Amino acid sequence: MATRVNPTRMELTKTKKRLATAIRGHKLLKDKQDEMARRFMFYINRNRELRLEVDKLLTKAMQNTALAEAQMGKSAIFEALFLPSASGKAEYNTQNIMSVIVPDIKVLESKSVSTLPYSTSFTSEYLDRATLIMKELMPKLIELASVEKTCDMLADELERTRRRVNALEYVMIAEMKGTIKYISMKLEDNERSNLTRLMKVKDMMKEE
């Protein structure tokens, strides 16, 4: 780029102004990248916490279900859980994180007549435990899905921002600095040439 421009003072001034604008834009993008990375790490840590909680609860639920099945049999468990006596609702919203619109899902309080969705008269205590664990697990599963989607979206935006920061720093800004250096050198060469010519003219006039 530097060899294609017209090496004039006007071009030098224009390029310096463009460089100043590019440097400001680079700083803004870099600040955005740093803040987004901070937010991204928050959601990554939350994702890790939720996954550990979910895995722990799932393991407990499966263990208690297996023990309940050993006591009651599959058909009795199916019969106890066949008719749900509770209904659950989730509220879907979005939130803006550094211009990225991410999901924000909240589980609303379920409306149920009892804590357990069946009569406990003929069921195993292990089934009761498994059912209560699953009730605790559901909001965490939904939050986990929401957080994982947020992580994916922030990761994509972070990568796009990183590419833009690098393009500004290593391509656009570097080229403009090169252009400024090239024009400055050309102008200095021209000034030296003009000075040399003036000195020669002055010498010639003295000789006359």
C-alpha positions as CSV (number, residue, x, y, z in Angstrom):
1,M,0.0,0.0,0.0
2,A,2.8,2.4,0.9
3,T,4.2,2.4,-2.7
4,R,0.9,3.2,-4.3
5,V,0.0,6.4,-2.5
6,N,0.9,9.9,-3.6
7,P,3.7,11.0,-1.2
8,T,2.3,14.5,-0.4
9,R,1.8,16.4,2.9
10,M,-1.9,16.2,2.4
11,E,-1.8,12.4,2.0
12,L,0.4,12.2,5.1
13,T,-2.1,14.3,7.1
14,K,-5.1,12.1,5.9
15,T,-3.2,8.9,6.7
16,K,-2.3,10.1,10.2
17,K,-6.0,10.9,10.9
18,R,-7.1,7.5,9.6
19,L,-4.4,5.9,11.8
20,A,-5.6,7.8,14.9
21,T,-9.2,6.6,14.2
22,A,-8.0,3.0,13.7
23,I,-6.1,3.1,16.9
24,R,-9.1,4.3,18.8
25,G,-11.3,1.6,17.2
26,H,-8.7,-1.0,18.1
27,K,-8.7,0.1,21.7
28,L,-12.5,0.0,21.9
29,L,-12.5,-3.5,20.3
30,K,-9.7,-4.7,22.6
31,D,-11.7,-3.4,25.7
32,K,-14.8,-5.2,24.4
33,Q,-12.7,-8.4,23.9
34,D,-11.3,-8.3,27.4
35,E,-14.7,-7.6,29.0
36,M,-16.3,-10.4,26.9
37,A,-13.6,-12.8,27.9
38,R,-14.3,-12.0,31.6
39,R,-18.0,-12.6,31.1
40,F,-17.2,-15.8,29.1
41,M,-15.1,-17.1,32.0
42,F,-18.0,-16.5,34.4
43,Y,-20.3,-18.6,32.3
44,I,-17.7,-21.3,31.8
45,N,-17.3,-21.6,35.6
46,R,-21.0,-21.6,36.1
47,N,-21.3,-24.3,33.4
48,R,-18.8,-26.4,35.2
49,E,-20.5,-26.0,38.6
50,L,-23.9,-26.9,37.1
51,R,-22.6,-29.9,35.3
52,L,-21.1,-31.3,38.5
53,E,-24.3,-30.7,40.4
54,V,-26.4,-32.3,37.6
55,D,-24.1,-35.3,37.3
56,K,-24.2,-35.8,41.1
57,L,-28.0,-35.6,41.2
58,L,-28.5,-37.8,38.2
59,T,-26.2,-40.5,39.8
60,K,-28.3,-40.3,43.0
61,A,-31.6,-40.5,41.1
62,M,-30.4,-43.5,39.1
63,Q,-29.2,-45.3,42.3
64,N,-32.5,-44.7,44.1
65,T,-34.5,-45.7,41.0
66,A,-32.6,-49.0,40.8
67,L,-33.2,-49.7,44.4
68,A,-36.9,-48.8,44.0
69,E,-37.2,-51.1,41.0
70,A,-35.6,-54.0,43.0
71,Q,-38.3,-53.5,45.7
72,M,-41.3,-52.6,43.6
73,G,-40.7,-53.9,40.1
74,K,-40.9,-51.8,36.9
75,S,-44.6,-52.1,36.4
76,A,-45.4,-50.7,39.9
77,I,-43.0,-47.7,39.3
78,F,-44.6,-47.1,35.9
79,E,-48.1,-47.2,37.5
80,A,-47.0,-44.7,40.3
81,L,-45.6,-42.2,37.8
82,F,-48.1,-42.7,35.0
83,L,-50.4,-39.8,36.0
84,P,-48.6,-36.6,36.8
85,S,-50.2,-34.4,39.5
86,A,-47.9,-31.4,38.9
87,S,-47.4,-29.0,36.1
88,G,-44.3,-26.9,35.5
89,K,-43.7,-23.8,33.5
90,A,-40.5,-22.1,32.2
91,E,-40.2,-18.5,31.3
92,Y,-38.1,-17.7,28.3
93,N,-36.3,-14.3,28.1
94,T,-33.1,-13.0,26.6
95,Q,-30.4,-10.8,27.9
96,N,-27.8,-8.6,26.1
97,I,-24.2,-9.4,26.9
98,M,-21.8,-7.1,25.1
99,S,-24.2,-6.9,22.1
100,V,-24.8,-10.7,22.1
101,I,-28.4,-11.7,22.7
102,V,-28.3,-14.9,24.8
103,P,-31.1,-17.0,26.3
104,D,-32.3,-16.5,29.9
105,I,-34.6,-19.3,30.9
106,K,-36.2,-19.5,34.4
107,V,-38.2,-22.3,35.8
108,L,-41.4,-21.1,37.5
109,E,-42.7,-22.6,40.7
110,S,-44.7,-25.8,39.8
111,K,-48.3,-26.0,40.8
112,S,-48.8,-29.3,42.6
113,V,-51.2,-30.6,45.2
114,S,-48.4,-32.6,47.0
115,T,-44.7,-32.8,47.1
116,L,-44.8,-36.2,45.4
117,P,-46.9,-36.8,42.3
118,Y,-48.4,-40.1,43.7
119,S,-49.7,-41.7,46.8
120,T,-46.9,-42.9,49.1
121,S,-49.0,-45.7,50.6
122,F,-47.7,-48.5,48.4
123,T,-44.4,-47.0,47.0
124,S,-40.8,-47.5,48.1
125,E,-38.9,-44.7,49.9
126,Y,-36.3,-45.1,47.2
127,L,-38.8,-44.0,44.6
128,D,-39.8,-41.1,46.7
129,R,-36.1,-40.0,47.0
130,A,-35.6,-40.5,43.2
131,T,-38.7,-38.4,42.4
132,L,-37.7,-35.5,44.8
133,I,-34.2,-35.5,43.3
134,M,-35.6,-35.3,39.8
135,K,-37.8,-32.4,40.9
136,E,-34.7,-30.6,42.2
137,L,-32.8,-31.6,39.0
138,M,-35.2,-30.2,36.4
139,P,-34.4,-26.4,37.0
140,K,-30.7,-27.2,37.0
141,L,-30.9,-29.0,33.7
142,I,-32.8,-26.1,32.1
143,E,-30.2,-23.6,33.4
144,L,-27.4,-25.8,32.2
145,A,-28.8,-25.9,28.7
146,S,-29.2,-22.1,28.8
147,V,-25.7,-21.5,30.1
148,E,-24.1,-23.9,27.6
149,K,-25.9,-22.1,24.7
150,T,-24.6,-18.7,26.2
151,C,-21.1,-20.1,26.3
152,D,-21.3,-21.2,22.6
153,M,-22.6,-17.8,21.5
154,L,-20.0,-15.8,23.5
155,A,-17.2,-18.1,22.2
156,D,-18.3,-17.3,18.6
157,E,-18.5,-13.6,19.3
158,L,-15.1,-13.7,21.1
159,E,-13.5,-15.3,18.0
160,R,-15.1,-12.8,15.6
161,T,-13.9,-9.9,17.9
162,R,-10.4,-11.4,18.1
163,R,-10.1,-11.6,14.3
164,R,-11.2,-8.0,14.0
165,V,-8.7,-6.9,16.7
166,N,-5.9,-8.7,14.9
167,A,-6.9,-7.4,11.5
168,L,-6.8,-3.8,12.8
169,E,-3.5,-4.3,14.7
170,Y,-1.5,-6.4,12.2
171,V,-3.0,-5.4,8.9
172,M,-4.7,-2.0,8.8
173,I,-2.7,-0.2,11.5
174,A,0.6,-1.8,10.3
175,E,-0.1,-0.8,6.7
176,M,-1.0,2.8,7.7
177,K,2.2,3.1,9.8
178,G,4.2,1.8,6.8
179,T,2.5,4.4,4.5
180,I,3.3,7.2,7.0
181,K,6.9,6.1,7.1
182,Y,7.1,5.8,3.3
183,I,5.5,9.3,2.7
184,S,7.7,10.9,5.4
185,M,10.9,9.4,3.9
186,K,9.8,10.6,0.4
187,L,9.1,14.1,1.7
188,E,12.4,14.2,3.4
189,D,14.1,13.1,0.2
190,N,12.3,15.8,-1.7
191,E,13.3,18.4,0.8
192,R,16.9,17.4,0.6
193,S,16.8,17.4,-3.2
194,N,15.2,20.8,-3.2
195,L,17.8,22.1,-0.7
196,T,20.6,20.7,-2.9
197,R,19.2,22.4,-6.0
198,L,18.8,25.7,-4.1
199,M,22.4,25.5,-2.9
200,K,23.6,24.8,-6.5
201,V,21.5,27.8,-7.8
202,K,23.0,30.0,-5.1
203,D,26.5,28.9,-5.9
204,M,25.9,29.5,-9.6
205,M,24.6,33.0,-8.8
206,K,27.7,33.7,-6.8
207,E,29.9,32.7,-9.6
208,E,28.1,35.0,-12.0
